[in-house]
């Protein structure tokens, strides 16, 4: 029901707001407080990507500054030494040819202390840049420490170490079990026929040198085969070895079966 006087309606709403307002907060600001989002902690979570990007840019900037300072130090030291040495050489020449208006004894003093002045100026330049370099180095180390601390904080909050340990613990037994099963299968069923050619031996005919396939290392001594091209019967290496032992040295000149390790260019026929 509307009141006959509008100002009474506004006064009633103001009184209701004041009745529900928090102590110490003005009545007109109660609704403004509700406009702020309130999370679990009352603050937004830190944006780690932005923080790490900012730290990375700062680190790169400091490293570039440090490199520039070291470059300027070398250049300034070189040029200051050259200029002071050149000035000293000119003064010595003027003193030697008596072109100075000063008495010879007074003019001799700069000649004697000139090398010390050159070294002193060189040292002053080095100390100046060393001070700036130490300041930049300290700032860079502080930024690197902050970066490492932030990375460790992210790792702890994302359970990086626990996840890595869990994966490593799960992967090791599985790998060991697979190796044990492979060895057991090789012992019961023999070696895998699909083994790589690099672990096998090629059968080469002793007459026409034709390639006749591949053979496992454990079987090549007893392998006896007939050439697929010239139909020559190639005896096994073991039988030829025994025959050579029983034969005379003159008859032992028969060429043996050529069996060489297979290369990447040889393929199974």
Phi and psi in degrees as a GROMACS rama.xvg file:
@    title "Ramachandran Plot"
@    xaxis  label "Phi"
@    yaxis  label "Psi"
@TYPE xy
-76.1495  140.44  UNK-2
-78.5531  152.385  UNK-3
-68.9624  -20.1648  UNK-4
-118.377  122.673  UNK-5
-62.0743  -35.3317  UNK-6
-67.5269  -27.3878  UNK-7
-68.7222  -34.211  UNK-8
-66.0675  -44.1537  UNK-9
-65.3279  -36.1436  UNK-10
-66.522  -36.5767  UNK-11
-66.7223  -42.4491  UNK-12
-64.591  -38.7376  UNK-13
-64.6321  -39.7852  UNK-14
-66.6913  -37.6988  UNK-15
-66.2224  -39.6351  UNK-16
-64.0056  -39.7622  UNK-17
-68.211  -30.0498  UNK-18
-68.3046  -33.0411  UNK-19
-99.1508  3.90749  UNK-20
-75.6172  154.013  UNK-21
-74.1933  148.736  UNK-22
-62.8359  134.874  UNK-23
85.8957  0.346347  UNK-24
-112.299  128.569  UNK-25
-57.5666  150.509  UNK-26
-64.8625  -35.4769  UNK-27
-76.9268  -7.73712  UNK-28
-103.714  4.34264  UNK-29
-67.0269  -41.3313  UNK-30
-71.0509  -27.7684  UNK-31
-67.5478  -30.8469  UNK-32
-67.6704  -30.1372  UNK-33
-73.3517  -11.4567  UNK-34
-78.6821  -15.399  UNK-35
-86.6806  130.92  UNK-36
-72.4208  132.49  UNK-37
-114.916  116.663  UNK-38
-91.0443  -159.976  UNK-39
-67.0851  -36.4845  UNK-40
-106.113  -2.17706  UNK-41
87.728  -6.08222  UNK-42
-134.232  156.624  UNK-43
-73.301  147.856  UNK-44
-69.5996  150.51  UNK-45
-70.9639  135.744  UNK-46
-84.0339  99.009  UNK-47
-67.5376  -33.7646  UNK-48
-63.7935  -43.0394  UNK-49
-66.6168  -41.313  UNK-50
-63.833  -45.8454  UNK-51
-66.3679  -37.1335  UNK-52
-64.7587  -41.461  UNK-53
-64.4036  -43.9322  UNK-54
-63.8712  -38.9457  UNK-55
-64.8757  -41.5996  UNK-56
-65.3974  -39.8362  UNK-57
-64.5851  -40.5986  UNK-58
-63.8741  -44.7628  UNK-59
-63.5808  -38.4322  UNK-60
-65.1633  -42.8061  UNK-61
-67.036  -38.3874  UNK-62
-63.8915  -39.4962  UNK-63
-66.3198  -41.022  UNK-64
-61.9834  -42.2104  UNK-65
-63.8729  -40.9051  UNK-66
-65.2159  -38.9531  UNK-67
-65.5813  -39.6569  UNK-68
-63.4896  -43.3525  UNK-69
-65.062  -36.6483  UNK-70
-67.5818  -43.1664  UNK-71
-65.9956  -33.2771  UNK-72
-63.1063  -45.6224  UNK-73
-63.5275  -43.009  UNK-74
-67.489  -44.5936  UNK-75
-65.6582  -39.5217  UNK-76
-63.5016  -41.454  UNK-77
-65.4766  -49.849  UNK-78
-69.385  -37.7048  UNK-79
-64.347  -38.6284  UNK-80
-66.2637  -42.2207  UNK-81
-65.4671  -43.5469  UNK-82
-66.4978  -45.2753  UNK-83
-67.7882  -37.0273  UNK-84
-67.1916  -38.2197  UNK-85
-66.2117  -41.6974  UNK-86
-63.6234  -39.3444  UNK-87
-64.9757  -40.1109  UNK-88
-64.3337  -40.0081  UNK-89
-64.3523  -41.8727  UNK-90
-65.1322  -39.6023  UNK-91
-63.4761  -39.9142  UNK-92
-64.0407  -43.4963  UNK-93
-63.7498  -38.9019  UNK-94
-68.2938  -38.0289  UNK-95
-68.008  -39.01  UNK-96
-90.2235  9.82313  UNK-97
56.5089  43.6855  UNK-98
-92.7939  1.24731  UNK-99
-92.8541  149.181  UNK-100
-85.7046  -11.1248  UNK-101
-75.42  156.532  UNK-102
-59.6141  151.244  UNK-103
-64.2592  -34.485  UNK-104
-69.1416  -39.9452  UNK-105
-69.8907  -39.2126  UNK-106
-70.5461  -15.2087  UNK-107
-75.0608  -24.8652  UNK-108
-60.7817  -48.1394  UNK-109
-61.4571  -29.0212  UNK-110
-65.59  -37.0911  UNK-111
-77.0346  -40.9594  UNK-112
-93.8319  0.827524  UNK-113
-58.2175  -48.4698  UNK-114
-59.0714  -36.4216  UNK-115
-66.2592  -37.368  UNK-116
-65.156  -40.7475  UNK-117
-60.7063  -46.6483  UNK-118
-66.1427  -35.7066  UNK-119
-65.666  -44.8588  UNK-120
-63.6774  -40.024  UNK-121
-61.0637  -41.8411  UNK-122
-68.3079  -37.2159  UNK-123
-62.0405  -43.2475  UNK-124
-63.3657  -42.323  UNK-125
-64.147  -41.5262  UNK-126
-65.3949  -37.3989  UNK-127
-62.2636  -48.5887  UNK-128
-73.1331  -30.0715  UNK-129
-64.942  -36.4488  UNK-130
-64.8779  -44.679  UNK-131
-65.8403  -38.0257  UNK-132
-66.1065  -39.7429  UNK-133
-64.7215  -38.1399  UNK-134
-64.9171  -45.0276  UNK-135
-66.256  -37.1892  UNK-136
-64.9064  -40.119  UNK-137
-64.7943  -43.0755  UNK-138
-64.106  -39.734  UNK-139
-64.7714  -42.7887  UNK-140
-64.1405  -36.5115  UNK-141
-64.7714  -42.0614  UNK-142
-66.0806  -39.7368  UNK-143
-64.9399  -37.322  UNK-144
-65.3156  -42.3793  UNK-145
-61.344  -40.1668  UNK-146
-64.3337  -44.4349  UNK-147
-64.3989  -40.0689  UNK-148
-63.4698  -41.9017  UNK-149
-67.0396  -38.5773  UNK-150
-65.0203  -42.0727  UNK-151
-64.0473  -37.531  UNK-152
-63.623  -41.7551  UNK-153
-65.2785  -40.7364  UNK-154
-62.4303  -39.4574  UNK-155
-69.9677  -39.1923  UNK-156
-72.2609  -27.0455  UNK-157
-97.4653  9.17994  UNK-158
56.9002  44.0971  UNK-159
-67.0713  -47.1235  UNK-160
-68.6867  -41.4548  UNK-161
-65.4456  -39.1072  UNK-162
-66.9328  -40.3549  UNK-163
-65.7775  -42.048  UNK-164
-64.664  -38.5539  UNK-165
-64.5964  -43.5211  UNK-166
-66.8423  -38.3644  UNK-167
-67.795  -37.753  UNK-168
-68.741  -32.6256  UNK-169
-78.8782  -29.5044  UNK-170
-78.6584  -34.7532  UNK-171
-65.7183  -49.6556  UNK-172
-62.5869  -36.2384  UNK-173
-64.4847  -41.1076  UNK-174
-67.4407  -41.968  UNK-175
-64.8885  -40.9734  UNK-176
-63.4162  -40.4095  UNK-177
-64.3612  -40.1359  UNK-178
-65.6012  -40.9984  UNK-179
-64.4518  -41.3111  UNK-180
-66.035  -37.6779  UNK-181
-64.2159  -42.3079  UNK-182
-65.6165  -39.7455  UNK-183
-65.2763  -40.5608  UNK-184
-66.6041  -37.2119  UNK-185
-65.9956  -36.5017  UNK-186
-70.2388  -36.6103  UNK-187
-84.7791  -42.2266  UNK-188
-105.663  -7.03492  UNK-189
92.443  174.506  UNK-190
-71.0763  155.67  UNK-191
-68.6604  131.335  UNK-192
-70.1249  -17.6255  UNK-193
-92.5414  20.0342  UNK-194
-63.5821  153.428  UNK-195
-64.2445  147.138  UNK-196
-60.6025  -24.1976  UNK-197
-65.1686  -19.2167  UNK-198
-98.3858  12.7134  UNK-199
-121.598  170.849  UNK-200
-115.597  143.422  UNK-201
-91.0882  140.278  UNK-202
-95.6768  113.711  UNK-203
-113.776  129.911  UNK-204
-66.7446  136.209  UNK-205
-77.5763  -8.63828  UNK-206
-102.382  -52.8443  UNK-207
-108.656  -2.08638  UNK-208
59.6964  34.7071  UNK-209
-84.9668  139.186  UNK-210
-75.93  128.17  UNK-211
-120.387  28.7375  UNK-212
107.527  -176.369  UNK-213
-116.573  156.486  UNK-214
-145.828  143.358  UNK-215
-63.2579  155.472  UNK-216
-62.4237  -34.1589  UNK-217
-72.1093  -12.3124  UNK-218
-112.616  -7.67476  UNK-219
-72.092  -26.1043  UNK-220
-69.0195  -31.516  UNK-221
-99.9666  7.4683  UNK-222
-77.1902  124.211  UNK-223
-123.989  121.096  UNK-224
-139.665  160.225  UNK-225
-108.585  131.197  UNK-226
-63.7422  137.127  UNK-227
-78.5526  -10.5038  UNK-228
-104.112  -53.0501  UNK-229
-102.853  -0.831259  UNK-230
61.1055  27.4804  UNK-231
-83.7328  136.711  UNK-232
-86.3942  117.391  UNK-233
-98.8614  119.207  UNK-234
-73.7379  162.072  UNK-235
-74.1283  160.104  UNK-236
-66.5201  -37.3264  UNK-237
-66.0393  -43.3328  UNK-238
-66.8777  -36.7475  UNK-239
-68.1049  -35.38  UNK-240
-65.7903  -42.6686  UNK-241
-67.3255  -35.3117  UNK-242
-67.6231  -37.2338  UNK-243
-66.5414  -33.4522  UNK-244
-67.3668  -34.5321  UNK-245
-87.6484  -14.4479  UNK-246
-91.4994  165.204  UNK-247
-75.4697  161.681  UNK-248
-61.5779  -29.3829  UNK-249
-71.7658  -31.0339  UNK-250
-89.881  -3.85308  UNK-251
-87.42  12.0088  UNK-252
-88.0228  5.34662  UNK-253
-65.2094  129.622  UNK-254
-64.0493  131.528  UNK-255
-77.3559  173.212  UNK-256
-67.4109  127.118  UNK-257
-84.6614  114.73  UNK-258
-128.565  110.992  UNK-259
-121.268  153.783  UNK-260
-62.666  141.777  UNK-261
-72.7918  148.733  UNK-262
-111.863  179.386  UNK-263
-69.2849  -18.14  UNK-264
-85.3773  -15.8643  UNK-265
-91.5613  137.63  UNK-266
-127.734  155.293  UNK-267
-69.3946  129.805  UNK-268
